[in-house]
Structure formats: C-alpha cells, structure tokens
Amino acid sequence: MEDFLSIKISHLAEEDRPREKLLLKGKSVLSDAELIAILLGSGTKSLSAVDLAKHILSSVNHDLSLLAKLSISDLKKFKGIGEAKAITIVSALELGRRRKLVTASAQKVKIASSGDVFNLMKPELMDEHVEYFYILLLNRANYVIKKQLISKGGTSGTVADPKIIFKHALDNLASSIILVHNHPSGNIKPSEQDRRLTSRLKEVGKNLEVPVLDHVIFTDVAYFSFADEGLI
C-alpha cells in the first residue's frame, strides 16, 4: 500500500520538490527528510527520494546523531542506497560535525584555574588509551586562542619537542601557554621525565617571553597541576 501512496518528486508541484522548495522558500523550511532527499538525488522505482529518506530516518528514530553513527555499510543495507549515496550522506554529516566543533572552539574560554584546564580538555582526553600531549595557547587575558595537539604516543609516553611547541605559540601570537598531557594508567603523579620536561619548557618560554603557566596531567577522574603544587 505504501508503494502506491508514495509520490515521486518529479510528479509533485514544483514548489513541493526539495530542491525547488529550497530555492523558493529557503533551507530552513525543509524537513530533515527533504534535506537528505537532496543528498540522495533520486529514490527507487517505488519510493521517491523523500520517502527513502523518511525510511532511513525512521530506522534511527529520526535522531540525526544516531544517523551520523551509521557507517557506509549500514547505509548500503537500505534498498536504493548504493556506495555513492552512502558516501554522500556520511560526508554531509561529517561536515556538520566539524562545523559544530569549530563553533564550540570559537566560543572564548577563559582559564582561571587548573580545574578549567581539566574540564576544557575532557572532550580530547577522556577515555583515551594512549598518551597525548597538548598545549593551550592563551592571549594576554588568559582566553584560549587554540588547543594544539603536539604529539600522540603509546601507553607510557609521547614526545614533546620544544621547537614545535613554541613555533605554534609564536605563530599564533600567544602570550602564554599551558602544557597538558594524559596518563592512560590513571596515575596522576608526574614522572621524573615530566618534571624535567616542564623545567626545560619553562626556561625556553621565559627566554621567548611566552611563559608556561602550568602543566596539567590529565586522568579520567582526577588531575595534577604543577602550578597548584608550586612546581612551576
């Protein structure tokens, strides 16, 4: 019965076709299914692109975040979705995800304490099983200019090259920086290597007039701050 009731886009009034509707009325008036239909371009012999899009959305309870988790293989299981259409949907949703990340990072965050650093870095470091080394680039008012990944290592360490660190700082006109790395083991205590590296970077920063304000060791449940402990 659904096949007989489905109406092909080409049979609709021009103002009701997704592409034409977008041109005539603007993108905001289109439903999720209509936007996905534009990505699909066409449906099947029995389903319009809009109907096919509704079928896909129904499978994820109309939750776009769940749709974004579907792989190309998952999407190809729907009749009428080949590799090219699946790639188009995945690519569009990935662009949306990246836009969200850029928007979030564009919101100015001021660092007033080590706790602010810990909370800011949760999206990057929570649940990670290998070690990452980041720097936070700050302006004169201690607002974050950028989170910069320096290196990714194994379960027991990573490399933090002072030349790379301060090149990023100078290129972004940072007034100061904060060092952040995680301990996948959950141990918040700094190693002797952590202490030597912090001391070395502190000296380099002092000479370049880009002071290192803190070095925060991140774990999923707690953190260690060199500044809080008077070690920097």
N, C-alpha and C positions, 0 to 999 in steps of 0.2 A: 504493500500500500504506500509506503514511504517513497518508493521509486516513482510511482505515478504522480505523487503530490509534489515531488521536487521539481523546481522550475529552473531551467538553465539560465545563466546570466545573460546570454545573448537574447533570450526571449523577454527579459524584463524591460520595463520602461527605462530609457537612458538614464534618468535621474536616480534610478534604483540600482544601477550597476556599481560595484565598489569603486572602480577606477573613476568612472564619470561622477559618481557621488562625491568622491574626494575632491575632484576638480571644482564641482559646482557648489558644494557646501562646506568643504574643509575637512581636514583629517579628524578633528575631534568628534564629529558626528558619527563616524564609522564604528561599528561594533568590533570586538576582538575577532570574531569570525570573518567579518568583511576585510579586515586588515590582513589576516592570514590568507584569505582568498586571493588577495592581490599578489601575495608572495607566491602562491601556488600557480596562478595564471590560468589554470584550467582544472576541471574536475574529471569525472569519468562519464561513460555513456549514460549512466543512470543517476549520477549525482553532480550537481553544479559544484563549482569551487567553494562556494559559500557553504553548501551542505556538507561537503567533505571537511571543511574547516570546523564546522559545528560538531561533526562526528569526532574529530581529533580532540577538540576542547572538552567534549563530554567525557572522554576517556580519562581526563585528568581533573574532572570536577570543575572545569572552567578556571583552573588555577594556573596562571601563566608561569609562576615559579616552578610548578611541577612539570609544566610543558618544557621549560628550559632544561630540565634534567634528563629529558629523553634523548637518547643517542640517535645517530643516523640509522642504525639497525632497528631501533624501536619504531621510528617513524616509517620505515620502509615496510613494516608489517601491515600498515593501512593500505587497503586497495586504492590504487590511484596515486600512491606516493612512491616515486622512484628515487634513485640516489640524488639526482639533481635537485628535486623539490625538497628532499630531506636536508640536503646541504644548505639550501636557501633559508629554510626555517631556522636551522641551528645557527647559521651565520647572523641572521637578523636578531635572534635572541641574545647572542653573544655581544653584539654591538650595544644592545640595551643594557646588558650587564656592565659593560665597560663604561658606558655613559653614566651609570649610577655610581660607579667607583670614582670617576672623575668629579662628579658633582659633590660626592661626600668629601673627597680630598680637598675640594675647593673651599669648603667651609673652614674658616680660620679657627684654629685651635691654639689656645694659649697654654703653655706649660708653666705651672706654678709649683709643682711638686713631683716627686718621683712616682706618686700614685697616678698622676696624669699621664706619665710616660707608659706605665704599665697598662692602663686602660686603652690608651691610643694604639698600642701595639698588639692587642689581643687578636684582631682580625688576621694579622700576619703570622703570629707566632703560636697561637693556641693549637694544641693537638699535633704539633709538628714532631716528627720523629728524627729529624736531622737538625744540625745546628745552622742557624742563620745569623749573619752579622749585619745590622742596620745602623745607619746614622740618621738622626733627626737634625735637619738644618733649620736654624731659628733666625728670626730678624732681631732687631735691637729691643723690641718689646716682648721677646720670647714667644712670638707666634710662630707656629710651624710653617715653614716655607715648603718643605718637602720631606717625605720619608724616602730614604735612599737605601736600597739593598746593596751591600758591598760584596758579600760572598755567601756561598752556601757550601756547607761541608758535610762531614759524616756525623755519626752519633757522638763523637767525642771531641770534635773541634772543627774550626774553619779558619781561613786566612783573612787577616785584616791588614791590608797594605796601606801604610800611612800616605804614600804618594797618591793613591786612588782616593782615599778618604778626603784629603784636603784639596784635591783637584775638584771634587764635587762641591766642597764648601766654597771655594773661590769662584768657581763657575756660576754658582747660584747666589753669589754676594751674601753669603751667610755671615751673621755677626757672631754666632757661636754654634756649637754642635753638642749633641748628646749621643753617646755610644749605647747601643742596645744589642745584646745577643742572648739567645736562649740556651738553656741547659736541658736537653731532652730527658736526661736522667732524673730531673726533678730536684737535684741538689742545688740550692741557691748560693752556696758558698763559692766565692771566687777562687780559681786555681792560682797557682803561682804565675802561670803564663798570663792569666787575666790581669794580675796585678802589674806585671812588667809591661804589658801592652798599654795599659791605662796610663802608667807613668810616662812611657815613651810618647804617646799621643798627646798627653798633657803638655809636654815640653815643646813638641812641634807646634801645637796650637798657640802656645804662648809666644813663640817666635814669629808666627804668622799673624798674630793679633786676631786669632779665631779661637777663643778659649773653649776647652772641653769642660762643659758644666757638670756632667755626670756620666757615669757608666752604669747602666741598669742591666742586671742579669735576670732574665725572664724565665719563669716556670709557669705551668698551668694554674697553680694555686697560690703562688707567692713570688716575691722578687727580692733582689738585693740591690741596694743603691750605694755606690761608692761615696756619693755626696752626703747621704744621710749618715753614713758611718764615719765621716770625716777623713776619707781616704783620697780625696781629690781636691 
